[in-house]
Amino acid sequence: MIPRRPSRIFRSRWAALLWAAGVLFTAVSFIGLGDKESHRAAAALEDATGTNVSNSDLAVLQNLIDG
């Protein structure tokens, strides 16, 4: 990714922008953007045992904290 003379990239703003766009394009093409299902799965709350936490569970905890 780095050319033979890196100082030549930054002599021109356009050359630097094109080089940075190439780096970003390469990263996205290798890694990808991901899918929505993996983001939803990461957003789900789980307790220490691995089961999902529901709103009723959170309400019970809130009542215990409030006294």
Biopython code that builds the backbone (N, CA, C, O; Angstrom):
import numpy as np
from Bio.PDB.StructureBuilder import StructureBuilder

atoms = [
    (1, "MET", "N", (0.805, -1.191, 0.000)),
    (1, "MET", "CA", (0.000, 0.000, 0.000)),
    (1, "MET", "C", (0.855, 1.264, 0.000)),
    (1, "MET", "O", (0.444, 2.287, -0.547)),
    (2, "ILE", "N", (2.011, 1.206, 0.593)),
    (2, "ILE", "CA", (2.851, 2.397, 0.651)),
    (2, "ILE", "C", (3.719, 2.418, -0.600)),
    (2, "ILE", "O", (4.410, 1.443, -0.891)),
    (3, "PRO", "N", (3.688, 3.515, -1.336)),
    (3, "PRO", "CA", (4.501, 3.584, -2.553)),
    (3, "PRO", "C", (5.993, 3.672, -2.237)),
    (3, "PRO", "O", (6.394, 3.774, -1.078)),
    (4, "ARG", "N", (6.791, 3.632, -3.278)),
    (4, "ARG", "CA", (8.238, 3.673, -3.088)),
    (4, "ARG", "C", (8.696, 4.965, -2.448)),
    (4, "ARG", "O", (9.611, 4.960, -1.625)),
    (5, "ARG", "N", (8.067, 6.077, -2.818)),
    (5, "ARG", "CA", (8.397, 7.370, -2.223)),
    (5, "ARG", "C", (7.159, 7.938, -1.550)),
    (5, "ARG", "O", (6.370, 8.619, -2.205)),
    (6, "PRO", "N", (6.966, 7.680, -0.267)),
    (6, "PRO", "CA", (5.757, 8.147, 0.408)),
    (6, "PRO", "C", (5.629, 9.668, 0.457)),
    (6, "PRO", "O", (4.517, 10.183, 0.570)),
    (7, "SER", "N", (6.724, 10.384, 0.375)),
    (7, "SER", "CA", (6.643, 11.842, 0.441)),
    (7, "SER", "C", (5.951, 12.426, -0.788)),
    (7, "SER", "O", (5.419, 13.534, -0.727)),
    (8, "ARG", "N", (5.953, 11.699, -1.896)),
    (8, "ARG", "CA", (5.301, 12.197, -3.113)),
    (8, "ARG", "C", (3.790, 12.192, -2.983)),
    (8, "ARG", "O", (3.114, 12.960, -3.668)),
    (9, "ILE", "N", (3.245, 11.348, -2.123)),
    (9, "ILE", "CA", (1.791, 11.279, -1.950)),
    (9, "ILE", "C", (1.266, 12.603, -1.422)),
    (9, "ILE", "O", (0.252, 13.110, -1.902)),
    (10, "PHE", "N", (1.933, 13.146, -0.464)),
    (10, "PHE", "CA", (1.413, 14.290, 0.264)),
    (10, "PHE", "C", (1.816, 15.630, -0.337)),
    (10, "PHE", "O", (1.594, 16.672, 0.280)),
    (11, "ARG", "N", (2.399, 15.622, -1.518)),
    (11, "ARG", "CA", (2.661, 16.885, -2.206)),
    (11, "ARG", "C", (1.371, 17.461, -2.765)),
    (11, "ARG", "O", (1.239, 18.677, -2.904)),
    (12, "SER", "N", (0.433, 16.606, -3.080)),
    (12, "SER", "CA", (-0.847, 17.026, -3.633)),
    (12, "SER", "C", (-1.968, 16.514, -2.734)),
    (12, "SER", "O", (-1.949, 15.359, -2.308)),
    (13, "ARG", "N", (-2.936, 17.365, -2.449)),
    (13, "ARG", "CA", (-4.083, 16.929, -1.630)),
    (13, "ARG", "C", (-4.863, 15.847, -2.335)),
    (13, "ARG", "O", (-5.304, 14.883, -1.708)),
    (14, "TRP", "N", (-5.038, 15.999, -3.640)),
    (14, "TRP", "CA", (-5.815, 15.016, -4.389)),
    (14, "TRP", "C", (-5.139, 13.655, -4.401)),
    (14, "TRP", "O", (-5.801, 12.622, -4.296)),
    (15, "ALA", "N", (-3.841, 13.660, -4.527)),
    (15, "ALA", "CA", (-3.122, 12.381, -4.493)),
    (15, "ALA", "C", (-3.257, 11.726, -3.120)),
    (15, "ALA", "O", (-3.408, 10.509, -3.019)),
    (16, "ALA", "N", (-3.200, 12.543, -2.062)),
    (16, "ALA", "CA", (-3.348, 11.999, -0.713)),
    (16, "ALA", "C", (-4.757, 11.466, -0.496)),
    (16, "ALA", "O", (-4.938, 10.422, 0.130)),
    (17, "LEU", "N", (-5.762, 12.184, -1.016)),
    (17, "LEU", "CA", (-7.145, 11.715, -0.871)),
    (17, "LEU", "C", (-7.377, 10.426, -1.648)),
    (17, "LEU", "O", (-8.041, 9.516, -1.151)),
    (18, "LEU", "N", (-6.847, 10.339, -2.844)),
    (18, "LEU", "CA", (-7.000, 9.109, -3.623)),
    (18, "LEU", "C", (-6.286, 7.938, -2.960)),
    (18, "LEU", "O", (-6.801, 6.820, -2.955)),
    (19, "TRP", "N", (-5.118, 8.183, -2.408)),
    (19, "TRP", "CA", (-4.392, 7.123, -1.709)),
    (19, "TRP", "C", (-5.180, 6.653, -0.486)),
    (19, "TRP", "O", (-5.297, 5.451, -0.249)),
    (20, "ALA", "N", (-5.726, 7.607, 0.301)),
    (20, "ALA", "CA", (-6.518, 7.242, 1.475)),
    (20, "ALA", "C", (-7.790, 6.500, 1.076)),
    (20, "ALA", "O", (-8.195, 5.558, 1.758)),
    (21, "ALA", "N", (-8.422, 6.913, -0.019)),
    (21, "ALA", "CA", (-9.612, 6.203, -0.502)),
    (21, "ALA", "C", (-9.256, 4.775, -0.902)),
    (21, "ALA", "O", (-10.039, 3.854, -0.666)),
    (22, "GLY", "N", (-8.116, 4.585, -1.489)),
    (22, "GLY", "CA", (-7.672, 3.236, -1.840)),
    (22, "GLY", "C", (-7.434, 2.371, -0.617)),
    (22, "GLY", "O", (-7.755, 1.183, -0.617)),
    (23, "VAL", "N", (-6.874, 2.965, 0.420)),
    (23, "VAL", "CA", (-6.652, 2.218, 1.662)),
    (23, "VAL", "C", (-7.995, 1.811, 2.273)),
    (23, "VAL", "O", (-8.164, 0.669, 2.700)),
    (24, "LEU", "N", (-8.941, 2.740, 2.312)),
    (24, "LEU", "CA", (-10.266, 2.428, 2.866)),
    (24, "LEU", "C", (-10.994, 1.390, 2.027)),
    (24, "LEU", "O", (-11.622, 0.485, 2.575)),
    (25, "PHE", "N", (-10.920, 1.506, 0.715)),
    (25, "PHE", "CA", (-11.559, 0.525, -0.162)),
    (25, "PHE", "C", (-10.975, -0.860, 0.053)),
    (25, "PHE", "O", (-11.708, -1.848, 0.093)),
    (26, "THR", "N", (-9.664, -0.935, 0.191)),
    (26, "THR", "CA", (-9.015, -2.229, 0.429)),
    (26, "THR", "C", (-9.465, -2.832, 1.761)),
    (26, "THR", "O", (-9.722, -4.033, 1.850)),
    (27, "ALA", "N", (-9.559, -1.993, 2.792)),
    (27, "ALA", "CA", (-9.985, -2.492, 4.099)),
    (27, "ALA", "C", (-11.418, -3.006, 4.047)),
    (27, "ALA", "O", (-11.712, -4.068, 4.596)),
    (28, "VAL", "N", (-12.306, -2.274, 3.398)),
    (28, "VAL", "CA", (-13.702, -2.706, 3.316)),
    (28, "VAL", "C", (-13.832, -3.948, 2.457)),
    (28, "VAL", "O", (-14.655, -4.812, 2.756)),
    (29, "SER", "N", (-13.052, -4.061, 1.408)),
    (29, "SER", "CA", (-13.158, -5.238, 0.556)),
    (29, "SER", "C", (-12.654, -6.498, 1.264)),
    (29, "SER", "O", (-13.170, -7.587, 1.011)),
    (30, "PHE", "N", (-11.672, -6.375, 2.134)),
    (30, "PHE", "CA", (-11.182, -7.538, 2.866)),
    (30, "PHE", "C", (-12.073, -7.871, 4.055)),
    (30, "PHE", "O", (-12.389, -9.039, 4.281)),
    (31, "ILE", "N", (-12.478, -6.869, 4.811)),
    (31, "ILE", "CA", (-13.222, -7.106, 6.048)),
    (31, "ILE", "C", (-14.719, -7.142, 5.799)),
    (31, "ILE", "O", (-15.417, -7.988, 6.359)),
    (32, "GLY", "N", (-15.217, -6.249, 4.979)),
    (32, "GLY", "CA", (-16.639, -6.175, 4.709)),
    (32, "GLY", "C", (-17.313, -5.197, 5.660)),
    (32, "GLY", "O", (-16.716, -4.707, 6.618)),
    (33, "LEU", "N", (-18.586, -4.932, 5.357)),
    (33, "LEU", "CA", (-19.344, -3.984, 6.160)),
    (33, "LEU", "C", (-20.127, -4.664, 7.280)),
    (33, "LEU", "O", (-20.602, -3.981, 8.188)),
    (34, "GLY", "N", (-20.273, -5.962, 7.244)),
    (34, "GLY", "CA", (-21.040, -6.669, 8.260)),
    (34, "GLY", "C", (-22.494, -6.786, 7.845)),
    (34, "GLY", "O", (-22.899, -6.279, 6.798)),
    (35, "ASP", "N", (-23.273, -7.459, 8.676)),
    (35, "ASP", "CA", (-24.695, -7.589, 8.399)),
    (35, "ASP", "C", (-25.499, -7.124, 9.604)),
    (35, "ASP", "O", (-24.967, -7.005, 10.708)),
    (36, "LYS", "N", (-26.776, -6.863, 9.389)),
    (36, "LYS", "CA", (-27.615, -6.310, 10.441)),
    (36, "LYS", "C", (-27.885, -7.335, 11.542)),
    (36, "LYS", "O", (-28.066, -6.958, 12.699)),
    (37, "GLU", "N", (-27.915, -8.619, 11.201)),
    (37, "GLU", "CA", (-28.206, -9.638, 12.196)),
    (37, "GLU", "C", (-27.126, -9.715, 13.266)),
    (37, "GLU", "O", (-27.433, -9.930, 14.438)),
    (38, "SER", "N", (-25.878, -9.544, 12.883)),
    (38, "SER", "CA", (-24.808, -9.606, 13.873)),
    (38, "SER", "C", (-24.876, -8.407, 14.811)),
    (38, "SER", "O", (-24.524, -8.523, 15.984)),
    (39, "HIS", "N", (-25.330, -7.239, 14.305)),
    (39, "HIS", "CA", (-25.464, -6.063, 15.162)),
    (39, "HIS", "C", (-26.612, -6.244, 16.138)),
    (39, "HIS", "O", (-26.511, -5.832, 17.294)),
    (40, "ARG", "N", (-27.703, -6.855, 15.693)),
    (40, "ARG", "CA", (-28.835, -7.111, 16.596)),
    (40, "ARG", "C", (-28.451, -8.116, 17.677)),
    (40, "ARG", "O", (-28.845, -7.965, 18.833)),
    (41, "ALA", "N", (-27.691, -9.129, 17.310)),
    (41, "ALA", "CA", (-27.282, -10.137, 18.282)),
    (41, "ALA", "C", (-26.361, -9.534, 19.328)),
    (41, "ALA", "O", (-26.417, -9.910, 20.499)),
    (42, "ALA", "N", (-25.514, -8.602, 18.915)),
    (42, "ALA", "CA", (-24.602, -7.969, 19.858)),
    (42, "ALA", "C", (-25.353, -7.030, 20.794)),
    (42, "ALA", "O", (-24.904, -6.785, 21.914)),
    (43, "ALA", "N", (-26.490, -6.502, 20.347)),
    (43, "ALA", "CA", (-27.243, -5.562, 21.158)),
    (43, "ALA", "C", (-28.113, -6.260, 22.205)),
    (43, "ALA", "O", (-28.570, -5.606, 23.143)),
    (44, "ALA", "N", (-28.355, -7.562, 22.074)),
    (44, "ALA", "CA", (-29.188, -8.289, 23.028)),
    (44, "ALA", "C", (-28.465, -8.403, 24.365)),
    (44, "ALA", "O", (-27.272, -8.704, 24.415)),
    (45, "LEU", "N", (-29.199, -8.160, 25.442)),
    (45, "LEU", "CA", (-28.614, -8.255, 26.779)),
    (45, "LEU", "C", (-28.629, -9.705, 27.249)),
    (45, "LEU", "O", (-29.612, -10.423, 27.063)),
    (46, "GLU", "N", (-27.536, -10.118, 27.855)),
    (46, "GLU", "CA", (-27.440, -11.467, 28.416)),
    (46, "GLU", "C", (-26.909, -11.366, 29.833)),
    (46, "GLU", "O", (-26.125, -10.475, 30.162)),
    (47, "ASP", "N", (-27.351, -12.296, 30.661)),
    (47, "ASP", "CA", (-26.825, -12.313, 32.027)),
    (47, "ASP", "C", (-25.597, -13.226, 32.082)),
    (47, "ASP", "O", (-25.094, -13.665, 31.048)),
    (48, "ALA", "N", (-25.127, -13.502, 33.285)),
    (48, "ALA", "CA", (-23.891, -14.280, 33.449)),
    (48, "ALA", "C", (-24.045, -15.723, 32.974)),
    (48, "ALA", "O", (-23.058, -16.359, 32.606)),
    (49, "THR", "N", (-25.263, -16.242, 32.977)),
    (49, "THR", "CA", (-25.478, -17.621, 32.536)),
    (49, "THR", "C", (-25.661, -17.727, 31.034)),
    (49, "THR", "O", (-25.665, -18.830, 30.488)),
    (50, "GLY", "N", (-25.812, -16.595, 30.358)),
    (50, "GLY", "CA", (-25.956, -16.615, 28.909)),
    (50, "GLY", "C", (-27.390, -16.527, 28.435)),
    (50, "GLY", "O", (-27.632, -16.557, 27.229)),
    (51, "THR", "N", (-28.352, -16.420, 29.339)),
    (51, "THR", "CA", (-29.749, -16.288, 28.920)),
    (51, "THR", "C", (-30.084, -14.815, 28.693)),
    (51, "THR", "O", (-29.478, -13.923, 29.286)),
    (52, "ASN", "N", (-31.054, -14.588, 27.828)),
    (52, "ASN", "CA", (-31.447, -13.218, 27.511)),
    (52, "ASN", "C", (-32.156, -12.571, 28.691)),
    (52, "ASN", "O", (-32.874, -13.234, 29.440)),
    (53, "VAL", "N", (-31.946, -11.278, 28.846)),
    (53, "VAL", "CA", (-32.570, -10.506, 29.916)),
    (53, "VAL", "C", (-33.795, -9.805, 29.342)),
    (53, "VAL", "O", (-33.698, -9.117, 28.326)),
    (54, "SER", "N", (-34.951, -9.977, 29.991)),
    (54, "SER", "CA", (-36.177, -9.351, 29.504)),
    (54, "SER", "C", (-36.450, -8.071, 30.289)),
    (54, "SER", "O", (-35.791, -7.784, 31.288)),
    (55, "ASN", "N", (-37.429, -7.312, 29.819)),
    (55, "ASN", "CA", (-37.806, -6.080, 30.503)),
    (55, "ASN", "C", (-38.381, -6.358, 31.883)),
    (55, "ASN", "O", (-38.192, -5.559, 32.800)),
    (56, "SER", "N", (-39.082, -7.482, 32.049)),
    (56, "SER", "CA", (-39.637, -7.816, 33.369)),
    (56, "SER", "C", (-38.508, -8.118, 34.362)),
    (56, "SER", "O", (-38.617, -7.777, 35.540)),
    (57, "ASP", "N", (-37.435, -8.750, 33.901)),
    (57, "ASP", "CA", (-36.277, -8.981, 34.770)),
    (57, "ASP", "C", (-35.656, -7.668, 35.222)),
    (57, "ASP", "O", (-35.271, -7.521, 36.382)),
    (58, "LEU", "N", (-35.562, -6.720, 34.307)),
    (58, "LEU", "CA", (-35.013, -5.418, 34.655)),
    (58, "LEU", "C", (-35.918, -4.662, 35.620)),
    (58, "LEU", "O", (-35.432, -3.931, 36.482)),
    (59, "ALA", "N", (-37.244, -4.835, 35.479)),
    (59, "ALA", "CA", (-38.188, -4.190, 36.397)),
    (59, "ALA", "C", (-38.052, -4.757, 37.801)),
    (59, "ALA", "O", (-38.132, -4.009, 38.776)),
    (60, "VAL", "N", (-37.851, -6.053, 37.920)),
    (60, "VAL", "CA", (-37.654, -6.672, 39.228)),
    (60, "VAL", "C", (-36.392, -6.139, 39.882)),
    (60, "VAL", "O", (-36.392, -5.842, 41.077)),
    (61, "LEU", "N", (-35.325, -6.014, 39.120)),
    (61, "LEU", "CA", (-34.090, -5.478, 39.670)),
    (61, "LEU", "C", (-34.256, -4.010, 40.099)),
    (61, "LEU", "O", (-33.718, -3.594, 41.125)),
    (62, "GLN", "N", (-34.996, -3.243, 39.312)),
    (62, "GLN", "CA", (-35.236, -1.854, 39.665)),
    (62, "GLN", "C", (-36.020, -1.744, 40.976)),
    (62, "GLN", "O", (-35.740, -0.874, 41.801)),
    (63, "ASN", "N", (-37.010, -2.638, 41.163)),
    (63, "ASN", "CA", (-37.776, -2.639, 42.418)),
    (63, "ASN", "C", (-36.896, -3.015, 43.605)),
    (63, "ASN", "O", (-37.073, -2.471, 44.696)),
    (64, "LEU", "N", (-35.952, -3.935, 43.413)),
    (64, "LEU", "CA", (-35.046, -4.316, 44.494)),
    (64, "LEU", "C", (-34.104, -3.173, 44.859)),
    (64, "LEU", "O", (-33.809, -2.953, 46.034)),
    (65, "ILE", "N", (-33.642, -2.459, 43.858)),
    (65, "ILE", "CA", (-32.731, -1.350, 44.116)),
    (65, "ILE", "C", (-33.437, -0.210, 44.817)),
    (65, "ILE", "O", (-32.902, 0.384, 45.753)),
    (66, "ASP", "N", (-34.656, 0.095, 44.357)),
    (66, "ASP", "CA", (-35.414, 1.200, 44.945)),
    (66, "ASP", "C", (-35.872, 0.904, 46.379)),
    (66, "ASP", "O", (-36.100, 1.822, 47.167)),
    (67, "GLY", "N", (-36.000, -0.348, 46.698)),
    (67, "GLY", "CA", (-36.359, -0.727, 48.069)),
    (67, "GLY", "C", (-37.767, -0.924, 48.241)),
    (67, "GLY", "O", (-38.215, -1.245, 49.342)),
]
sb = StructureBuilder()
sb.init_structure("model")
sb.init_model(0)
sb.init_chain("A")
sb.init_seg("    ")
for serial, (resi, resn, name, xyz) in enumerate(atoms, 1):
    if name == "N":
        sb.init_residue(resn, " ", resi, " ")
    sb.init_atom(name, np.array(xyz, "f"), 0.0, 1.0, " ", f" {name:<3s}", serial, name[0])
structure = sb.get_structure()
